[in-house]
Amino acid sequence: MSEETTNNLILDIENLVVRYETEDGIVRALNGIDLQLGYRQTIGLVGETGAGKTTAALAMLRLVPDPPGVVECDKLMIGGRDILNLPAAKMDEVRGKDISMIFQDPMSALNPVFTVGEQIAESLQIHEQLDKKTSMERAKEMLEMVGIPGARANEYPHQFSGGMKQRVVIAIALACNPKLLIADEPTTALDVTIQAQVLELMNRLKEQYDTSMIMITHDLGIVAEVCDTVAVMYAGKIVEQGTLEDVFNHTLHPYTEGLFNSLPNIKNRTAMLKPIRGLMPDPTDLPAGCAFAPRCDYATEECKRRKPQLKQVGPTHKFACLAYEQEGFHIKRGNR
């Protein structure tokens, strides 16, 4: 029986911890996250810069630099394979074929001295053992798939606009039909019109290739557009997780509500934005209790002493907050 039929999970992570041991101290980038993703599902990892989203993705791909990075995990299974204990040579076979990643900046993700066709063909030659001619033909087909004429396969990255470079990066990521696609802020460097086109393209290709996806973003609008579930991260931990309905319409964690209150209200243009006060804590000196307590309007003395754990509050909804245990506690909806 296949892994898919036994638990229907493409991704199964338990207690993933990543720290960087430097001369200046230990940077606690990821502090024990659990993450599960079903086949053909998309999860959004949301949070401010420094929350640990990209670090989680790099850990899944075994790309955390060692040293100074140290990765510890009780379980890291992708497509039924134990990624954590996979030999390095086998991991090279997995990257690009079973798991692909769209990196944040398309400008730096492409090699300027190779044509875009060569860069797409390279993964096909490595993972599919195709000859040079066949792989170039497939590369042209992939370019057509992402809306770029195949004839442009012989052109170099500098000859493409930012939006087209991102399409090329998507073509490279999907060339070998991966089971899991990790997209790290794939539209950050693009203008709003091109963002919409790229998101529509990714949605279409995800369905076409039957691919599961992790969407890393700070943009809740993108999550609403492409994700089935969402995990909100803060200071290296997941603080709220659930379906879009759970997190968007039944928000429970004060940090999640702070993210929503920071968004403009198009229904009430006179409403003031309510930014989250303060800054993300220093990962080399995290608070003893809840990491969000210094910025939280609901924090109690207990919050400053004890770390909250994720608790199940519905069939699909989890969150971690000690203040919620107070009698009469309720989230302030702000300008939503």
VMD Tcl script that draws the C-alpha trace (Angstrom):
set ca {
  {0.00 0.00 0.00}
  {1.40 3.41 -0.92}
  {2.03 6.23 1.53}
  {-0.67 8.26 -0.23}
  {-3.34 5.65 0.43}
  {-2.26 5.07 4.04}
  {-2.33 8.62 5.33}
  {-3.06 10.87 2.34}
  {-0.18 13.20 3.27}
  {2.47 14.50 0.90}
  {4.17 16.32 3.80}
  {4.37 15.24 7.43}
  {6.62 17.21 9.81}
  {6.83 16.83 13.57}
  {8.81 19.13 15.89}
  {11.11 20.74 13.32}
  {13.82 22.83 15.01}
  {16.50 24.90 13.24}
  {19.17 26.93 15.01}
  {22.35 28.65 13.88}
  {25.28 28.30 16.26}
  {27.44 31.38 15.73}
  {30.21 33.13 17.64}
  {27.71 35.81 18.66}
  {25.25 33.30 20.09}
  {22.61 30.78 19.09}
  {20.03 32.04 16.58}
  {16.80 30.10 17.19}
  {15.22 30.38 13.75}
  {12.65 27.58 14.05}
  {11.38 26.43 17.42}
  {9.45 23.22 16.90}
  {6.79 23.26 14.19}
  {4.40 20.53 13.10}
  {3.09 20.70 9.55}
  {0.95 18.33 7.51}
  {-0.17 18.74 3.90}
  {-2.48 16.50 1.89}
  {-1.98 15.52 -1.74}
  {-3.16 18.18 -4.22}
  {-3.55 20.70 -1.37}
  {-1.98 24.15 -0.90}
  {-0.96 25.58 2.47}
  {0.07 29.18 3.07}
  {2.88 30.00 5.52}
  {2.21 33.56 6.66}
  {4.10 35.95 8.92}
  {6.41 38.92 9.15}
  {9.99 38.86 7.89}
  {12.03 36.77 10.32}
  {9.15 34.49 11.35}
  {10.98 31.40 10.04}
  {9.00 30.72 6.86}
  {11.93 30.45 4.45}
  {14.02 28.58 7.02}
  {11.27 25.94 7.21}
  {11.37 25.56 3.42}
  {15.16 25.27 3.34}
  {15.01 22.62 6.08}
  {12.54 20.59 4.01}
  {14.99 20.69 1.10}
  {17.99 20.00 3.37}
  {19.55 23.29 2.23}
  {20.22 24.80 5.66}
  {24.00 25.53 5.65}
  {25.88 23.22 8.00}
  {27.73 24.73 9.81}
  {26.43 26.95 11.36}
  {22.93 25.50 10.90}
  {21.67 22.60 13.04}
  {18.42 20.85 12.05}
  {16.56 18.58 14.47}
  {13.25 16.89 13.80}
  {11.18 13.98 15.10}
  {9.76 13.33 11.63}
  {10.29 14.83 8.17}
  {8.46 12.81 5.54}
  {7.79 14.02 1.99}
  {5.95 11.74 -0.42}
  {6.50 8.81 1.92}
  {10.30 9.30 2.07}
  {12.26 10.02 5.24}
  {13.98 13.21 4.06}
  {15.88 13.80 7.29}
  {17.85 10.56 7.05}
  {18.15 10.33 3.27}
  {21.78 10.02 2.03}
  {23.10 13.19 0.37}
  {23.31 11.54 -3.07}
  {19.66 10.45 -2.85}
  {18.66 13.93 -1.69}
  {20.17 15.36 -4.90}
  {17.80 13.09 -6.82}
  {14.80 14.29 -4.80}
  {15.45 18.04 -5.24}
  {14.05 19.24 -8.54}
  {12.17 16.02 -9.23}
  {10.03 15.23 -6.18}
  {10.36 18.66 -4.50}
  {10.94 21.95 -6.34}
  {11.25 25.49 -5.06}
  {10.46 28.84 -6.65}
  {12.86 31.25 -4.98}
  {11.95 34.74 -3.86}
  {13.88 36.84 -6.39}
  {13.66 35.75 -10.05}
  {16.40 38.27 -10.89}
  {18.98 36.28 -8.89}
  {17.46 32.79 -9.29}
  {18.56 32.52 -12.94}
  {22.16 32.09 -14.12}
  {23.00 35.05 -16.40}
  {25.49 33.12 -18.57}
  {23.15 30.32 -19.69}
  {20.09 30.62 -21.92}
  {16.73 30.08 -20.25}
  {16.23 26.97 -22.38}
  {19.49 25.48 -21.11}
  {18.47 26.16 -17.52}
  {15.12 24.41 -17.94}
  {16.71 21.54 -19.88}
  {19.36 20.97 -17.21}
  {16.93 19.50 -14.68}
  {15.38 17.30 -17.39}
  {18.82 15.95 -18.33}
  {19.68 15.25 -14.68}
  {16.40 13.78 -13.44}
  {14.76 12.39 -16.58}
  {18.03 11.33 -18.31}
  {16.95 13.03 -21.53}
  {19.50 13.85 -24.24}
  {20.31 17.46 -25.05}
  {18.04 17.72 -28.10}
  {15.01 16.14 -26.43}
  {15.44 18.16 -23.24}
  {15.59 21.42 -25.24}
  {12.37 20.50 -27.02}
  {10.74 19.86 -23.65}
  {12.16 23.16 -22.38}
  {10.44 24.97 -25.25}
  {7.19 23.20 -24.38}
  {7.53 24.31 -20.77}
  {8.08 27.92 -21.87}
  {4.91 27.72 -23.97}
  {3.13 26.29 -20.93}
  {3.96 29.39 -18.88}
  {3.02 31.79 -21.69}
  {6.43 32.48 -23.27}
  {7.08 31.66 -26.97}
  {9.26 28.56 -27.26}
  {11.46 30.37 -29.76}
  {12.81 32.47 -26.87}
  {14.50 29.44 -25.32}
  {17.83 30.58 -26.80}
  {17.68 33.98 -25.11}
  {19.40 34.97 -21.87}
  {17.75 36.10 -18.60}
  {18.68 39.77 -19.11}
  {16.48 39.78 -22.22}
  {13.35 39.06 -20.15}
  {11.21 41.31 -17.95}
  {10.76 40.58 -14.23}
  {7.41 38.87 -14.80}
  {8.81 36.71 -17.59}
  {11.81 35.73 -15.46}
  {9.41 34.55 -12.78}
  {7.57 32.50 -15.42}
  {10.89 30.93 -16.44}
  {11.61 30.05 -12.80}
  {8.16 28.44 -12.56}
  {8.89 26.47 -15.75}
  {12.17 25.20 -14.24}
  {10.40 24.22 -11.00}
  {7.65 22.31 -12.81}
  {9.79 20.75 -15.55}
  {10.03 17.35 -13.82}
  {6.43 17.36 -12.53}
  {7.28 17.49 -8.79}
  {4.91 16.15 -6.15}
  {5.55 19.18 -3.91}
  {6.21 22.77 -4.99}
  {7.51 25.35 -2.50}
  {6.90 28.94 -3.62}
  {8.85 31.50 -1.55}
  {7.26 34.94 -1.99}
  {6.96 34.28 -5.76}
  {5.37 37.66 -6.58}
  {7.26 40.02 -4.26}
  {9.43 41.59 -6.99}
  {6.53 42.00 -9.45}
  {4.02 44.77 -9.99}
  {0.37 44.17 -9.10}
  {-0.82 43.34 -12.64}
  {1.95 40.80 -13.22}
  {1.38 39.37 -9.72}
  {-2.21 38.51 -10.66}
  {-1.09 36.86 -13.90}
  {1.59 34.78 -12.15}
  {-0.83 33.65 -9.42}
  {-3.43 32.65 -12.03}
  {-0.72 30.74 -13.89}
  {0.42 28.92 -10.74}
  {-3.14 27.96 -9.86}
  {-3.70 26.56 -13.36}
  {-0.43 24.64 -13.50}
  {-0.93 23.27 -9.98}
  {-4.22 21.72 -11.13}
  {-2.74 20.57 -14.44}
  {0.28 18.88 -12.84}
  {-1.62 17.58 -9.78}
  {0.93 19.26 -7.51}
  {0.77 20.06 -3.80}
  {2.13 23.49 -2.86}
  {3.51 25.45 0.08}
  {3.00 29.18 -0.51}
  {5.33 31.31 1.63}
  {4.08 34.88 1.82}
  {3.34 37.87 4.05}
  {0.37 38.78 1.82}
  {-2.97 37.52 3.14}
  {-4.59 38.38 -0.20}
  {-2.38 35.82 -1.96}
  {-3.30 33.22 0.66}
  {-7.00 33.83 0.01}
  {-6.37 33.49 -3.72}
  {-4.43 30.21 -3.87}
  {-4.45 28.34 -0.53}
  {-6.72 25.72 1.05}
  {-5.24 26.03 4.53}
  {-3.01 28.56 6.30}
  {-0.41 28.43 9.06}
  {0.46 31.74 10.74}
  {4.07 31.85 11.99}
  {5.67 34.07 14.60}
  {9.23 33.87 16.00}
  {9.83 30.41 14.63}
  {6.56 28.83 15.75}
  {3.09 28.29 14.29}
  {0.63 30.32 16.38}
  {-2.57 29.63 14.43}
  {-3.47 27.08 11.77}
  {-6.62 26.05 9.95}
  {-8.68 26.35 6.81}
  {-9.22 29.76 5.22}
  {-12.65 29.84 6.86}
  {-11.11 29.10 10.27}
  {-8.33 31.67 10.16}
  {-9.97 34.45 8.13}
  {-13.48 34.36 9.60}
  {-12.92 32.85 13.05}
  {-9.59 34.41 13.99}
  {-8.40 33.45 17.47}
  {-4.75 34.45 17.90}
  {-3.99 38.13 18.69}
  {-1.07 38.12 16.20}
  {-3.29 36.88 13.38}
  {-5.81 39.59 14.20}
  {-2.99 42.12 14.21}
  {-2.10 41.08 10.66}
  {-5.70 41.58 9.55}
  {-5.97 44.93 11.33}
  {-2.87 46.11 9.46}
  {-4.70 45.75 6.12}
  {-6.60 48.64 4.48}
  {-10.39 48.37 4.70}
  {-11.79 48.95 1.19}
  {-15.35 49.07 2.55}
  {-14.50 51.88 4.94}
  {-11.79 54.09 3.47}
  {-11.82 56.42 6.49}
  {-10.87 53.58 8.88}
  {-7.39 53.96 10.34}
  {-4.86 51.19 9.98}
  {-3.86 49.57 13.25}
  {-0.29 48.30 12.91}
  {1.13 45.80 15.38}
  {3.25 47.75 17.85}
  {6.87 46.86 18.44}
  {9.17 44.51 16.54}
  {9.73 40.78 16.16}
  {11.91 39.53 19.07}
  {15.62 38.92 18.59}
  {15.98 35.18 17.75}
  {19.16 35.07 19.85}
  {17.23 36.29 22.92}
  {13.63 35.07 22.78}
  {11.26 35.91 25.68}
  {10.91 33.30 28.43}
  {7.16 32.99 27.87}
  {5.05 33.73 24.81}
  {7.21 35.35 22.12}
  {4.33 37.66 21.14}
  {3.61 38.82 24.72}
  {5.68 42.07 24.52}
  {3.53 43.24 21.57}
  {0.18 41.77 22.64}
  {-2.71 43.88 23.96}
  {-4.09 40.87 25.87}
  {-0.86 39.64 27.52}
  {-1.01 38.61 31.19}
  {1.76 37.88 33.68}
  {1.24 34.20 32.89}
  {1.97 34.94 29.21}
  {5.36 36.35 30.18}
  {6.27 33.18 32.11}
  {4.82 30.23 30.18}
  {5.08 29.28 26.51}
  {1.71 28.47 24.92}
  {1.23 25.23 23.00}
  {-0.95 24.66 19.94}
  {-4.38 23.45 21.02}
  {-7.15 22.00 18.87}
  {-10.31 24.12 18.97}
  {-12.16 22.60 16.04}
  {-11.85 19.80 13.49}
  {-9.29 21.80 11.48}
  {-8.48 24.80 13.70}
  {-5.50 25.13 16.10}
  {-3.97 28.07 17.91}
  {-1.54 28.83 20.75}
  {-2.55 31.54 23.20}
  {-2.63 31.65 27.02}
  {-4.64 34.88 27.13}
  {-7.55 33.04 25.53}
  {-7.93 31.09 28.77}
  {-9.05 34.29 30.52}
  {-12.75 34.53 31.20}
  {-14.50 36.83 28.74}
  {-11.52 37.03 26.36}
  {-12.42 38.02 22.81}
  {-10.46 39.31 19.82}
  {-10.94 42.95 18.87}
  {-11.99 43.03 15.25}
  {-10.37 46.41 14.63}
  {-11.20 47.88 11.22}
  {-12.28 44.61 9.63}
}
mol new
graphics top color blue
foreach p $ca { graphics top sphere $p radius 0.5 }
foreach p [lrange $ca 0 end-1] q [lrange $ca 1 end] { graphics top cylinder $p $q radius 0.2 }
display resetview
